[in-house]
Amino acid sequence: MSELFPLKQVMGFIFSLVLTAVALGVYFFDMSFTVGLTVLLVTAFIQAGLQLVVFMHAGETEDKAAIYTNIYYGVIIALITIFGTLLAMVWDMG
C-alpha cells in the first residue's frame, strides 16, 4: 500500500507551501528592498526547480539530457531578453 501513496508529490506540495509562505513573509515582515528581492528571487528559483523535478517529472525519462538542455537554453534566452530590455529601456544603452 505504501507504494501507492504519492509521498514525493505530497512532500513537494508541502515544500511549495513553505516556499510560498516564506515569499509572503517578505510583505508581512516589511523587509528592505534588497533583502526582500533576494528572498523572492531565491524562493522563485527553488520553486521553479521543484515544480520541474517533482511535478513535471523532468528527470525521469531516458532523454533527460535533452530535457535539461532545453531548460538551460530557455533560461539563457530569457536572461538575454530580460537584460537586453533593461539595457535598451532602463539603462539607456541602446
Backbone as XML, in Angstrom:
<?xml version="1.0"?>
<chain id="A" units="angstrom">
  <residue number="1" name="MET">
    <atom name="N" x="0.815" y="-1.199" z="0.000"/>
    <atom name="CA" x="0.000" y="0.000" z="0.000"/>
    <atom name="C" x="0.853" y="1.255" z="0.000"/>
  </residue>
  <residue number="2" name="SER">
    <atom name="N" x="2.027" y="1.195" z="0.638"/>
    <atom name="CA" x="2.858" y="2.393" z="0.708"/>
    <atom name="C" x="3.383" y="2.799" z="-0.663"/>
  </residue>
  <residue number="3" name="GLU">
    <atom name="N" x="3.523" y="1.849" z="-1.598"/>
    <atom name="CA" x="3.992" y="2.211" z="-2.936"/>
    <atom name="C" x="2.919" y="2.932" z="-3.741"/>
  </residue>
  <residue number="4" name="LEU">
    <atom name="N" x="1.675" y="2.893" z="-3.288"/>
    <atom name="CA" x="0.591" y="3.596" z="-3.973"/>
    <atom name="C" x="0.442" y="5.041" z="-3.497"/>
  </residue>
  <residue number="5" name="PHE">
    <atom name="N" x="0.982" y="5.352" z="-2.335"/>
    <atom name="CA" x="0.867" y="6.705" z="-1.794"/>
    <atom name="C" x="1.928" y="7.602" z="-2.432"/>
  </residue>
  <residue number="6" name="PRO">
    <atom name="N" x="1.529" y="8.730" z="-3.008"/>
    <atom name="CA" x="2.491" y="9.604" z="-3.700"/>
    <atom name="C" x="3.265" y="10.497" z="-2.725"/>
  </residue>
  <residue number="7" name="LEU">
    <atom name="N" x="4.146" y="9.897" z="-1.953"/>
    <atom name="CA" x="4.876" y="10.632" z="-0.919"/>
    <atom name="C" x="5.714" y="11.757" z="-1.514"/>
  </residue>
  <residue number="8" name="LYS">
    <atom name="N" x="6.360" y="11.504" z="-2.642"/>
    <atom name="CA" x="7.203" y="12.525" z="-3.269"/>
    <atom name="C" x="6.378" y="13.755" z="-3.662"/>
  </residue>
  <residue number="9" name="GLN">
    <atom name="N" x="5.195" y="13.531" z="-4.211"/>
    <atom name="CA" x="4.353" y="14.655" z="-4.611"/>
    <atom name="C" x="3.787" y="15.397" z="-3.404"/>
  </residue>
  <residue number="10" name="VAL">
    <atom name="N" x="3.428" y="14.679" z="-2.365"/>
    <atom name="CA" x="2.896" y="15.328" z="-1.158"/>
    <atom name="C" x="3.981" y="16.171" z="-0.491"/>
  </residue>
  <residue number="11" name="MET">
    <atom name="N" x="5.185" y="15.622" z="-0.391"/>
    <atom name="CA" x="6.281" y="16.381" z="0.199"/>
    <atom name="C" x="6.631" y="17.598" z="-0.668"/>
  </residue>
  <residue number="12" name="GLY">
    <atom name="N" x="6.586" y="17.437" z="-1.995"/>
    <atom name="CA" x="6.814" y="18.571" z="-2.888"/>
    <atom name="C" x="5.760" y="19.654" z="-2.711"/>
  </residue>
  <residue number="13" name="PHE">
    <atom name="N" x="4.504" y="19.239" z="-2.530"/>
    <atom name="CA" x="3.430" y="20.202" z="-2.302"/>
    <atom name="C" x="3.622" y="20.950" z="-0.991"/>
  </residue>
  <residue number="14" name="ILE">
    <atom name="N" x="3.991" y="20.237" z="0.060"/>
    <atom name="CA" x="4.226" y="20.879" z="1.361"/>
    <atom name="C" x="5.397" y="21.848" z="1.268"/>
  </residue>
  <residue number="15" name="PHE">
    <atom name="N" x="6.468" y="21.435" z="0.575"/>
    <atom name="CA" x="7.616" y="22.323" z="0.407"/>
    <atom name="C" x="7.237" y="23.549" z="-0.425"/>
  </residue>
  <residue number="16" name="SER">
    <atom name="N" x="6.356" y="23.378" z="-1.410"/>
    <atom name="CA" x="5.876" y="24.525" z="-2.190"/>
    <atom name="C" x="5.105" y="25.496" z="-1.312"/>
  </residue>
  <residue number="17" name="LEU">
    <atom name="N" x="4.291" y="24.957" z="-0.412"/>
    <atom name="CA" x="3.547" y="25.821" z="0.509"/>
    <atom name="C" x="4.488" y="26.578" z="1.441"/>
  </residue>
  <residue number="18" name="VAL">
    <atom name="N" x="5.543" y="25.907" z="1.908"/>
    <atom name="CA" x="6.519" y="26.569" z="2.778"/>
    <atom name="C" x="7.225" y="27.689" z="2.018"/>
  </residue>
  <residue number="19" name="LEU">
    <atom name="N" x="7.625" y="27.427" z="0.767"/>
    <atom name="CA" x="8.280" y="28.461" z="-0.031"/>
    <atom name="C" x="7.347" y="29.637" z="-0.297"/>
  </residue>
  <residue number="20" name="THR">
    <atom name="N" x="6.064" y="29.351" z="-0.510"/>
    <atom name="CA" x="5.089" y="30.421" z="-0.705"/>
    <atom name="C" x="4.925" y="31.243" z="0.563"/>
  </residue>
  <residue number="21" name="ALA">
    <atom name="N" x="4.916" y="30.590" z="1.713"/>
    <atom name="CA" x="4.806" y="31.312" z="2.989"/>
    <atom name="C" x="6.031" y="32.178" z="3.235"/>
  </residue>
  <residue number="22" name="VAL">
    <atom name="N" x="7.213" y="31.689" z="2.866"/>
    <atom name="CA" x="8.437" y="32.485" z="3.018"/>
    <atom name="C" x="8.362" y="33.722" z="2.110"/>
  </residue>
  <residue number="23" name="ALA">
    <atom name="N" x="7.916" y="33.527" z="0.875"/>
    <atom name="CA" x="7.784" y="34.665" z="-0.037"/>
    <atom name="C" x="6.737" y="35.656" z="0.457"/>
  </residue>
  <residue number="24" name="LEU">
    <atom name="N" x="5.666" y="35.167" z="1.039"/>
    <atom name="CA" x="4.639" y="36.046" z="1.590"/>
    <atom name="C" x="5.151" y="36.797" z="2.815"/>
  </residue>
  <residue number="25" name="GLY">
    <atom name="N" x="6.094" y="36.189" z="3.526"/>
    <atom name="CA" x="6.694" y="36.840" z="4.682"/>
    <atom name="C" x="7.455" y="38.104" z="4.327"/>
  </residue>
  <residue number="26" name="VAL">
    <atom name="N" x="7.902" y="38.210" z="3.076"/>
    <atom name="CA" x="8.578" y="39.431" z="2.632"/>
    <atom name="C" x="7.647" y="40.627" z="2.787"/>
  </residue>
  <residue number="27" name="TYR">
    <atom name="N" x="6.392" y="40.446" z="2.463"/>
    <atom name="CA" x="5.418" y="41.535" z="2.583"/>
    <atom name="C" x="5.080" y="41.828" z="4.044"/>
  </residue>
  <residue number="28" name="PHE">
    <atom name="N" x="4.794" y="40.768" z="4.804"/>
    <atom name="CA" x="4.312" y="40.977" z="6.161"/>
    <atom name="C" x="5.400" y="41.432" z="7.128"/>
  </residue>
  <residue number="29" name="PHE">
    <atom name="N" x="6.667" y="41.077" z="6.883"/>
    <atom name="CA" x="7.742" y="41.477" z="7.788"/>
    <atom name="C" x="8.405" y="42.778" z="7.368"/>
  </residue>
  <residue number="30" name="ASP">
    <atom name="N" x="7.905" y="43.412" z="6.318"/>
    <atom name="CA" x="8.361" y="44.732" z="5.875"/>
    <atom name="C" x="9.886" y="44.781" z="5.743"/>
  </residue>
  <residue number="31" name="MET">
    <atom name="N" x="10.412" y="43.885" z="4.924"/>
    <atom name="CA" x="11.857" y="43.811" z="4.712"/>
    <atom name="C" x="12.317" y="44.939" z="3.800"/>
  </residue>
  <residue number="32" name="SER">
    <atom name="N" x="13.605" y="45.211" z="3.824"/>
    <atom name="CA" x="14.140" y="46.211" z="2.909"/>
    <atom name="C" x="14.048" y="45.684" z="1.483"/>
  </residue>
  <residue number="33" name="PHE">
    <atom name="N" x="14.198" y="46.585" z="0.530"/>
    <atom name="CA" x="14.058" y="46.212" z="-0.872"/>
    <atom name="C" x="15.075" y="45.156" z="-1.276"/>
  </residue>
  <residue number="34" name="THR">
    <atom name="N" x="16.322" y="45.329" z="-0.883"/>
    <atom name="CA" x="17.374" y="44.407" z="-1.286"/>
    <atom name="C" x="17.163" y="43.016" z="-0.684"/>
  </residue>
  <residue number="35" name="VAL">
    <atom name="N" x="16.867" y="42.961" z="0.592"/>
    <atom name="CA" x="16.655" y="41.673" z="1.252"/>
    <atom name="C" x="15.390" y="41.002" z="0.709"/>
  </residue>
  <residue number="36" name="GLY">
    <atom name="N" x="14.340" y="41.768" z="0.548"/>
    <atom name="CA" x="13.088" y="41.217" z="0.028"/>
    <atom name="C" x="13.237" y="40.672" z="-1.374"/>
  </residue>
  <residue number="37" name="LEU">
    <atom name="N" x="13.922" y="41.413" z="-2.229"/>
    <atom name="CA" x="14.121" y="40.955" z="-3.599"/>
    <atom name="C" x="14.991" y="39.706" z="-3.635"/>
  </residue>
  <residue number="38" name="THR">
    <atom name="N" x="16.000" y="39.648" z="-2.791"/>
    <atom name="CA" x="16.849" y="38.462" z="-2.726"/>
    <atom name="C" x="16.054" y="37.240" z="-2.276"/>
  </residue>
  <residue number="39" name="VAL">
    <atom name="N" x="15.241" y="37.396" z="-1.251"/>
    <atom name="CA" x="14.426" y="36.282" z="-0.766"/>
    <atom name="C" x="13.441" y="35.836" z="-1.839"/>
  </residue>
  <residue number="40" name="LEU">
    <atom name="N" x="12.806" y="36.787" z="-2.514"/>
    <atom name="CA" x="11.847" y="36.437" z="-3.561"/>
    <atom name="C" x="12.511" y="35.721" z="-4.729"/>
  </residue>
  <residue number="41" name="LEU">
    <atom name="N" x="13.678" y="36.181" z="-5.147"/>
    <atom name="CA" x="14.374" y="35.525" z="-6.258"/>
    <atom name="C" x="14.817" y="34.112" z="-5.889"/>
  </residue>
  <residue number="42" name="VAL">
    <atom name="N" x="15.350" y="33.944" z="-4.697"/>
    <atom name="CA" x="15.806" y="32.614" z="-4.279"/>
    <atom name="C" x="14.615" y="31.658" z="-4.174"/>
  </residue>
  <residue number="43" name="THR">
    <atom name="N" x="13.542" y="32.087" z="-3.530"/>
    <atom name="CA" x="12.376" y="31.209" z="-3.408"/>
    <atom name="C" x="11.744" y="30.924" z="-4.769"/>
  </residue>
  <residue number="44" name="ALA">
    <atom name="N" x="11.768" y="31.889" z="-5.678"/>
    <atom name="CA" x="11.197" y="31.666" z="-7.011"/>
    <atom name="C" x="11.982" y="30.623" z="-7.792"/>
  </residue>
  <residue number="45" name="PHE">
    <atom name="N" x="13.304" y="30.688" z="-7.750"/>
    <atom name="CA" x="14.102" y="29.710" z="-8.486"/>
    <atom name="C" x="14.010" y="28.322" z="-7.854"/>
  </residue>
  <residue number="46" name="ILE">
    <atom name="N" x="13.972" y="28.252" z="-6.540"/>
    <atom name="CA" x="13.796" y="26.954" z="-5.881"/>
    <atom name="C" x="12.427" y="26.374" z="-6.226"/>
  </residue>
  <residue number="47" name="GLN">
    <atom name="N" x="11.412" y="27.215" z="-6.214"/>
    <atom name="CA" x="10.054" y="26.783" z="-6.555"/>
    <atom name="C" x="9.978" y="26.275" z="-7.994"/>
  </residue>
  <residue number="48" name="ALA">
    <atom name="N" x="10.612" y="26.976" z="-8.919"/>
    <atom name="CA" x="10.608" y="26.550" z="-10.319"/>
    <atom name="C" x="11.328" y="25.210" z="-10.481"/>
  </residue>
  <residue number="49" name="GLY">
    <atom name="N" x="12.453" y="25.050" z="-9.824"/>
    <atom name="CA" x="13.161" y="23.776" z="-9.887"/>
    <atom name="C" x="12.354" y="22.642" z="-9.277"/>
  </residue>
  <residue number="50" name="LEU">
    <atom name="N" x="11.704" y="22.922" z="-8.174"/>
    <atom name="CA" x="10.862" y="21.924" z="-7.525"/>
    <atom name="C" x="9.716" y="21.502" z="-8.438"/>
  </residue>
  <residue number="51" name="GLN">
    <atom name="N" x="9.080" y="22.461" z="-9.078"/>
    <atom name="CA" x="7.982" y="22.143" z="-9.993"/>
    <atom name="C" x="8.465" y="21.280" z="-11.152"/>
  </residue>
  <residue number="52" name="LEU">
    <atom name="N" x="9.634" y="21.614" z="-11.699"/>
    <atom name="CA" x="10.160" y="20.840" z="-12.817"/>
    <atom name="C" x="10.482" y="19.411" z="-12.432"/>
  </residue>
  <residue number="53" name="VAL">
    <atom name="N" x="11.128" y="19.229" z="-11.312"/>
    <atom name="CA" x="11.602" y="17.899" z="-10.934"/>
    <atom name="C" x="10.476" y="17.040" z="-10.358"/>
  </residue>
  <residue number="54" name="VAL">
    <atom name="N" x="9.702" y="17.596" z="-9.433"/>
    <atom name="CA" x="8.716" y="16.778" z="-8.727"/>
    <atom name="C" x="7.424" y="16.610" z="-9.523"/>
  </residue>
  <residue number="55" name="PHE">
    <atom name="N" x="6.879" y="17.690" z="-10.036"/>
    <atom name="CA" x="5.546" y="17.609" z="-10.639"/>
    <atom name="C" x="5.569" y="17.424" z="-12.152"/>
  </residue>
  <residue number="56" name="MET">
    <atom name="N" x="6.626" y="17.867" z="-12.821"/>
    <atom name="CA" x="6.698" y="17.692" z="-14.268"/>
    <atom name="C" x="7.602" y="16.525" z="-14.648"/>
  </residue>
  <residue number="57" name="HIS">
    <atom name="N" x="8.180" y="15.849" z="-13.654"/>
    <atom name="CA" x="8.977" y="14.633" z="-13.854"/>
    <atom name="C" x="10.075" y="14.844" z="-14.887"/>
  </residue>
  <residue number="58" name="ALA">
    <atom name="N" x="10.821" y="15.937" z="-14.759"/>
    <atom name="CA" x="11.819" y="16.295" z="-15.763"/>
    <atom name="C" x="12.959" y="15.292" z="-15.852"/>
  </residue>
  <residue number="59" name="GLY">
    <atom name="N" x="13.341" y="14.646" z="-14.783"/>
    <atom name="CA" x="14.489" y="13.764" z="-14.809"/>
    <atom name="C" x="14.157" y="12.284" z="-14.849"/>
  </residue>
  <residue number="60" name="GLU">
    <atom name="N" x="12.912" y="11.933" z="-15.146"/>
    <atom name="CA" x="12.508" y="10.537" z="-15.057"/>
    <atom name="C" x="12.401" y="9.830" z="-16.399"/>
  </residue>
  <residue number="61" name="THR">
    <atom name="N" x="12.902" y="10.412" z="-17.473"/>
    <atom name="CA" x="12.825" y="9.767" z="-18.782"/>
    <atom name="C" x="14.223" y="9.431" z="-19.278"/>
  </residue>
  <residue number="62" name="GLU">
    <atom name="N" x="14.273" y="8.691" z="-20.394"/>
    <atom name="CA" x="15.570" y="8.310" z="-20.939"/>
    <atom name="C" x="16.308" y="9.497" z="-21.555"/>
  </residue>
  <residue number="63" name="ASP">
    <atom name="N" x="15.562" y="10.454" z="-22.076"/>
    <atom name="CA" x="16.202" y="11.604" z="-22.721"/>
    <atom name="C" x="16.228" y="12.819" z="-21.800"/>
  </residue>
  <residue number="64" name="LYS">
    <atom name="N" x="16.575" y="12.605" z="-20.533"/>
    <atom name="CA" x="16.598" y="13.724" z="-19.587"/>
    <atom name="C" x="17.685" y="14.732" z="-19.927"/>
  </residue>
  <residue number="65" name="ALA">
    <atom name="N" x="18.757" y="14.302" z="-20.605"/>
    <atom name="CA" x="19.788" y="15.260" z="-21.018"/>
    <atom name="C" x="19.214" y="16.265" z="-22.011"/>
  </residue>
  <residue number="66" name="ALA">
    <atom name="N" x="18.381" y="15.813" z="-22.922"/>
    <atom name="CA" x="17.753" y="16.723" z="-23.885"/>
    <atom name="C" x="16.770" y="17.661" z="-23.190"/>
  </residue>
  <residue number="67" name="ILE">
    <atom name="N" x="16.054" y="17.149" z="-22.206"/>
    <atom name="CA" x="15.094" y="17.987" z="-21.477"/>
    <atom name="C" x="15.824" y="19.082" z="-20.713"/>
  </residue>
  <residue number="68" name="TYR">
    <atom name="N" x="16.902" y="18.709" z="-20.001"/>
    <atom name="CA" x="17.649" y="19.715" z="-19.249"/>
    <atom name="C" x="18.369" y="20.690" z="-20.177"/>
  </residue>
  <residue number="69" name="THR">
    <atom name="N" x="18.825" y="20.234" z="-21.329"/>
    <atom name="CA" x="19.433" y="21.140" z="-22.304"/>
    <atom name="C" x="18.418" y="22.173" z="-22.782"/>
  </residue>
  <residue number="70" name="ASN">
    <atom name="N" x="17.199" y="21.743" z="-23.048"/>
    <atom name="CA" x="16.152" y="22.679" z="-23.460"/>
    <atom name="C" x="15.806" y="23.664" z="-22.347"/>
  </residue>
  <residue number="71" name="ILE">
    <atom name="N" x="15.821" y="23.211" z="-21.108"/>
    <atom name="CA" x="15.550" y="24.107" z="-19.981"/>
    <atom name="C" x="16.655" y="25.156" z="-19.872"/>
  </residue>
  <residue number="72" name="TYR">
    <atom name="N" x="17.908" y="24.729" z="-19.964"/>
    <atom name="CA" x="19.031" y="25.676" z="-19.904"/>
    <atom name="C" x="18.960" y="26.673" z="-21.053"/>
  </residue>
  <residue number="73" name="TYR">
    <atom name="N" x="18.626" y="26.176" z="-22.245"/>
    <atom name="CA" x="18.502" y="27.065" z="-23.402"/>
    <atom name="C" x="17.399" y="28.101" z="-23.167"/>
  </residue>
  <residue number="74" name="GLY">
    <atom name="N" x="16.277" y="27.666" z="-22.633"/>
    <atom name="CA" x="15.180" y="28.598" z="-22.346"/>
    <atom name="C" x="15.559" y="29.643" z="-21.317"/>
  </residue>
  <residue number="75" name="VAL">
    <atom name="N" x="16.311" y="29.233" z="-20.290"/>
    <atom name="CA" x="16.757" y="30.181" z="-19.263"/>
    <atom name="C" x="17.721" y="31.196" z="-19.866"/>
  </residue>
  <residue number="76" name="ILE">
    <atom name="N" x="18.618" y="30.738" z="-20.711"/>
    <atom name="CA" x="19.578" y="31.650" z="-21.353"/>
    <atom name="C" x="18.854" y="32.653" z="-22.241"/>
  </residue>
  <residue number="77" name="ILE">
    <atom name="N" x="17.903" y="32.191" z="-23.039"/>
    <atom name="CA" x="17.137" y="33.103" z="-23.900"/>
    <atom name="C" x="16.346" y="34.103" z="-23.053"/>
  </residue>
  <residue number="78" name="ALA">
    <atom name="N" x="15.760" y="33.639" z="-21.945"/>
    <atom name="CA" x="15.010" y="34.546" z="-21.069"/>
    <atom name="C" x="15.922" y="35.602" z="-20.466"/>
  </residue>
  <residue number="79" name="LEU">
    <atom name="N" x="17.113" y="35.200" z="-20.006"/>
    <atom name="CA" x="18.050" y="36.172" z="-19.422"/>
    <atom name="C" x="18.534" y="37.172" z="-20.460"/>
  </residue>
  <residue number="80" name="ILE">
    <atom name="N" x="18.814" y="36.713" z="-21.677"/>
    <atom name="CA" x="19.226" y="37.629" z="-22.746"/>
    <atom name="C" x="18.115" y="38.625" z="-23.043"/>
  </residue>
  <residue number="81" name="THR">
    <atom name="N" x="16.879" y="38.151" z="-23.077"/>
    <atom name="CA" x="15.744" y="39.042" z="-23.337"/>
    <atom name="C" x="15.570" y="40.051" z="-22.211"/>
  </residue>
  <residue number="82" name="ILE">
    <atom name="N" x="15.655" y="39.595" z="-20.973"/>
    <atom name="CA" x="15.463" y="40.491" z="-19.828"/>
    <atom name="C" x="16.566" y="41.542" z="-19.771"/>
  </residue>
  <residue number="83" name="PHE">
    <atom name="N" x="17.829" y="41.091" z="-19.857"/>
    <atom name="CA" x="18.919" y="42.059" z="-19.754"/>
    <atom name="C" x="19.020" y="42.940" z="-20.990"/>
  </residue>
  <residue number="84" name="GLY">
    <atom name="N" x="18.643" y="42.423" z="-22.151"/>
    <atom name="CA" x="18.594" y="43.266" z="-23.347"/>
    <atom name="C" x="17.556" y="44.363" z="-23.220"/>
  </residue>
  <residue number="85" name="THR">
    <atom name="N" x="16.409" y="44.013" z="-22.653"/>
    <atom name="CA" x="15.366" y="45.013" z="-22.421"/>
    <atom name="C" x="15.820" y="46.049" z="-21.400"/>
  </residue>
  <residue number="86" name="LEU">
    <atom name="N" x="16.477" y="45.592" z="-20.338"/>
    <atom name="CA" x="16.982" y="46.534" z="-19.337"/>
    <atom name="C" x="18.034" y="47.461" z="-19.936"/>
  </residue>
  <residue number="87" name="LEU">
    <atom name="N" x="18.923" y="46.902" z="-20.748"/>
    <atom name="CA" x="19.945" y="47.737" z="-21.378"/>
    <atom name="C" x="19.326" y="48.797" z="-22.276"/>
  </residue>
  <residue number="88" name="ALA">
    <atom name="N" x="18.339" y="48.414" z="-23.063"/>
    <atom name="CA" x="17.757" y="49.341" z="-24.039"/>
    <atom name="C" x="16.810" y="50.342" z="-23.388"/>
  </residue>
  <residue number="89" name="MET">
    <atom name="N" x="15.989" y="49.914" z="-22.460"/>
    <atom name="CA" x="14.932" y="50.786" z="-21.960"/>
    <atom name="C" x="15.257" y="51.479" z="-20.641"/>
  </residue>
  <residue number="90" name="VAL">
    <atom name="N" x="15.876" y="50.785" z="-19.728"/>
    <atom name="CA" x="16.085" y="51.350" z="-18.401"/>
    <atom name="C" x="17.456" y="52.020" z="-18.313"/>
  </residue>
  <residue number="91" name="TRP">
    <atom name="N" x="18.494" y="51.300" z="-18.740"/>
    <atom name="CA" x="19.835" y="51.827" z="-18.606"/>
    <atom name="C" x="20.243" y="52.702" z="-19.783"/>
  </residue>
  <residue number="92" name="ASP">
    <atom name="N" x="19.371" y="52.862" z="-20.774"/>
    <atom name="CA" x="19.527" y="53.767" z="-21.913"/>
    <atom name="C" x="20.852" y="53.545" z="-22.653"/>
  </residue>
  <residue number="93" name="MET">
    <atom name="N" x="21.147" y="52.283" z="-22.971"/>
    <atom name="CA" x="22.367" y="51.963" z="-23.705"/>
    <atom name="C" x="22.036" y="51.418" z="-25.091"/>
  </residue>
  <residue number="94" name="GLY">
    <atom name="N" x="20.927" y="51.810" z="-25.660"/>
    <atom name="CA" x="20.513" y="51.217" z="-26.914"/>
    <atom name="C" x="20.626" y="52.084" z="-28.094"/>
  </residue>
</chain>
